[in-house]
Amino acid sequence: FTRNKNGSSLSLSIKTQSSTKASSFSFLPQNPPRDHLLNRLIFPRNMISLIKPVSSSLTSIAAVRRTVSPKLRFSPLPIIRNFQNSPLRVSSPHNISTISLSAAEKQRRDGFRVGAYEADRSKPIEIGVEAPGEQSGQKLKIGIYFATWWALNVVFNIYNKKVLNAFPYPWLTSTLSLACGSLMMLVSWVTRVAEAPKTDLDFWKTLFPVAVAHTIGHVAATVSMSKVAVSFTHIIKSGEPAFSVLVSRLFLGETFPLPVYLSLLPIIGGCALAAVTELNFNMIGFMGAMISNLAFVFRNIFSKKGMKGKSVSGMNYYACLSMMSLLLVTPFAIAVEGPQMWAAGWQNAVSEIGPNFVWWVVAQSVFYHLYNQVSYMSLDQITPLTFSVGNTMKRISVIVASIIIFHTPIRPVNGLGAAIAILGTFIYSQAKQ
């Protein structure tokens, strides 16, 4: 520690073995009396009052020297004996925390973090410098999320199409998907595998419009896939950004830069080209995909407006969304299709496919929940731009896989339209940011 001649400032210099440069922290009181330096330091409230190294960032104290004249009768700081084994602390009555240095024997790490408390904050501000190893680990984690997300989505779409080909009842299929996910999450909460969310009445009120939009979008997409090829449904669903811009402009009054509007041209043109050249075009399937786009746009808008400040993880948020959507869709499924149609259709499917049909239903229900759960979990780890790019790549993987597995006939011009639409979606995600 060093103090200037008039006693108005105090500096702390720390040297480490790995660097020749010393780190210095200076504390400058605002015109303090010299008597206040006796046994304590007084700082203004608007000064950052905590500096705390995390994870053994400083490894050794090369020197802490204190020079006091023999005639001096007071000490601004307590005498520190055996300083290498004792933490160094500076305390104050003004809610100032401590400055603690790690033991010299602990091994040095590549980076350190500084946690700071400000006068108007109740939580620390974390200022971190990630080590190269931590950055590579985070990239690996995101890569695993993406690979899992895409794989689960491909498997779901394949089994979902198989079920709908043998059992053309999309309302019941949609209901079973939501029911399976809700049951899985309830079991995980009861068994403490996952921590149950802490919710209140306001949470469920804000979730209600999100669940309505999610239910409509889910059922509409399932209806679409029951009428047309999986690849065609996802080509049309790649036009969702056009609906997003349109709804945001008309209902929310948002404006976008020119590149965003220009990126919609290849999206709309590609979807139109793919629809016109589709060999097995069906109007119900086409309209189902379009309604799904519109519903999911409203779902995203309601989520952003209603869930601000809510401390619910992505996994639990989607679980609550599935449960409320299940309550909404069940009475409509019974009214539109009904148990009699389900029983007759189930018998026909089992007699035609065999026992494997039951496993197809279970698989499509489980994988539907898993891929959505992973996508919501990935939102906690990545930026919206990265998520948009990942969603675009997901559609490509689903389209290619479905064409290969179901031997979907496709014309070159149809494939060109799909490529243009997907490229436009990628350009939109870049321009939006």
Residue pairs with C-beta under 8 A, 6 or more apart in sequence:
1 10
1 11
1 12
1 64
1 66
1 77
2 10
2 11
2 13
3 9
3 10
3 11
3 76
7 34
7 37
7 76
8 28
8 29
8 31
8 32
9 26
9 27
9 28
9 29
10 26
10 27
10 37
10 41
10 76
11 24
11 25
11 26
11 27
12 24
12 25
12 26
12 27
12 99
13 22
13 23
13 24
14 22
14 23
14 24
14 25
14 58
14 61
14 101
15 22
15 23
15 61
15 62
15 63
16 23
16 58
16 59
16 60
16 62
16 108
17 59
17 60
17 62
17 108
18 59
18 108
25 51
25 99
27 41
27 43
27 47
27 90
29 36
29 41
29 42
29 43
29 44
30 44
32 42
36 42
37 74
37 76
38 74
38 75
38 76
39 75
39 76
39 77
39 78
40 91
40 92
40 93
41 76
41 90
41 91
41 92
41 96
42 92
42 93
42 94
43 49
43 92
43 94
43 96
45 94
45 95
45 119
46 118
46 119
47 119
48 116
48 117
48 118
49 92
49 94
49 95
49 96
49 97
49 116
49 117
49 118
49 119
50 96
50 97
50 98
50 99
50 115
50 116
50 117
50 124
51 99
51 114
51 115
51 116
52 97
52 98
52 99
52 100
52 114
52 115
52 124
53 100
53 101
53 102
53 112
53 113
53 114
54 112
54 113
54 114
54 115
55 109
55 112
55 113
56 102
56 106
56 107
56 108
56 109
57 102
57 108
57 109
57 111
57 112
57 113
58 101
58 102
58 108
58 112
59 102
59 104
59 106
59 107
59 108
60 104
61 83
61 84
61 88
61 101
61 104
64 80
64 83
64 88
66 77
66 79
66 80
68 75
77 90
80 86
80 88
84 104
85 103
87 98
87 100
87 101
88 99
88 100
88 101
89 98
89 99
89 100
90 96
90 98
90 99
91 98
95 117
95 119
97 117
109 131
110 131
110 132
110 133
111 128
111 129
111 130
111 131
111 134
112 129
113 126
113 127
113 128
113 129
114 126
114 127
114 128
115 124
115 125
115 126
115 127
116 124
116 125
116 127
117 124
117 125
118 125
130 138
138 381
141 381
142 378
142 381
142 382
142 386
145 374
145 377
145 378
145 381
145 382
146 378
146 390
146 393
148 374
149 371
149 374
149 375
149 378
149 390
149 394
150 390
150 393
150 394
150 397
152 367
152 370
152 371
152 374
153 371
153 394
153 397
153 398
154 397
154 398
154 401
155 363
155 367
155 371
156 364
156 367
156 368
156 370
156 371
157 225
157 230
157 234
157 398
157 401
157 402
158 230
158 401
158 402
158 405
159 360
159 363
159 364
159 367
160 173
160 222
160 225
160 364
160 368
161 225
161 230
161 402
161 406
162 360
162 364
163 173
163 357
163 360
163 361
163 364
164 170
164 173
164 222
164 225
164 226
166 348
166 349
166 352
166 353
166 357
166 360
167 173
167 345
167 346
167 348
167 349
167 357
167 361
168 226
168 345
169 337
169 341
169 342
169 345
170 219
170 222
170 223
170 225
170 226
171 219
171 222
171 329
171 332
171 333
171 336
171 337
172 333
172 337
172 342
173 222
173 226
173 361
173 364
174 218
174 219
174 222
174 329
174 333
175 326
175 329
175 330
175 333
176 361
176 365
177 218
177 364
177 365
177 368
177 369
178 218
178 322
178 323
178 325
178 326
178 329
179 326
179 365
180 362
180 365
180 366
180 368
180 369
181 318
181 319
181 322
181 365
181 368
181 369
181 372
181 373
182 319
182 322
182 323
182 326
184 366
184 369
185 194
185 316
185 319
185 322
185 323
187 193
188 194
189 195
189 196
194 315
194 316
195 316
196 316
197 312
197 313
197 316
197 317
197 319
197 320
198 311
198 312
199 312
199 320
203 310
203 312
203 320
204 320
204 324
206 302
206 306
206 307
206 310
207 306
207 307
207 320
207 321
207 324
208 324
209 298
209 302
209 306
210 299
210 302
210 303
210 306
210 307
210 321
211 321
211 324
211 325
211 328
212 328
213 295
213 296
213 298
213 299
213 302
214 295
214 296
214 299
214 321
214 325
215 325
215 328
215 329
216 291
216 292
216 295
217 291
217 292
217 293
217 295
217 296
217 299
218 292
218 325
218 329
219 329
220 288
220 289
220 291
220 292
220 295
221 233
221 237
221 288
221 289
221 292
222 288
223 284
223 285
223 288
224 233
224 236
224 284
224 285
224 286
224 287
224 288
224 289
224 292
225 233
225 285
225 288
226 285
227 282
227 284
227 285
227 288
228 278
228 280
228 281
228 282
228 285
228 286
228 289
229 278
229 280
229 402
229 406
229 408
230 398
230 399
230 402
230 406
230 408
231 398
231 399
231 402
231 403
231 408
231 410
231 418
232 274
232 275
232 278
232 280
232 281
232 285
232 289
233 285
233 288
233 289
234 395
234 398
234 399
234 402
235 270
235 271
235 274
235 275
235 399
235 417
235 418
235 421
235 422
236 271
236 274
236 275
236 286
236 289
236 290
236 293
237 289
237 292
237 293
237 395
238 267
238 270
238 271
238 392
238 395
238 418
238 421
238 422
238 424
238 425
239 267
239 268
239 271
239 290
239 293
239 421
239 425
240 293
240 296
240 297
240 425
241 263
241 264
241 267
241 424
241 425
241 428
241 429
241 432
242 264
242 267
242 268
243 293
243 294
243 297
244 297
244 300
245 256
245 260
245 261
245 264
247 294
247 297
247 298
247 301
248 254
248 256
248 301
249 255
249 256
251 301
252 301
256 432
257 431
259 431
260 428
260 431
260 432
262 431
263 424
263 427
263 428
263 430
263 431
264 424
264 428
265 424
266 420
266 421
266 423
266 424
266 427
267 421
267 424
267 425
267 428
268 424
269 417
269 420
269 421
269 424
270 417
270 418
270 419
270 420
270 421
270 422
270 423
270 424
271 417
271 421
272 417
273 413
273 414
273 416
273 417
273 420
273 421
274 414
274 417
274 418
274 421
275 281
275 286
275 417
276 417
277 411
277 413
277 414
277 417
278 414
279 409
279 410
279 411
279 414
307 317
310 317
312 320
313 377
313 380
314 373
314 376
314 377
314 378
314 379
314 380
315 373
315 376
315 377
317 376
318 372
318 373
318 376
319 373
322 369
322 372
349 357
350 357
350 358
353 360
375 387
378 387
378 390
379 387
382 390
384 433
385 429
385 430
385 432
385 433
388 428
388 429
388 432
389 426
389 429
392 422
392 425
392 426
392 429
395 422
395 425
396 422
399 418
399 422
402 408
403 410
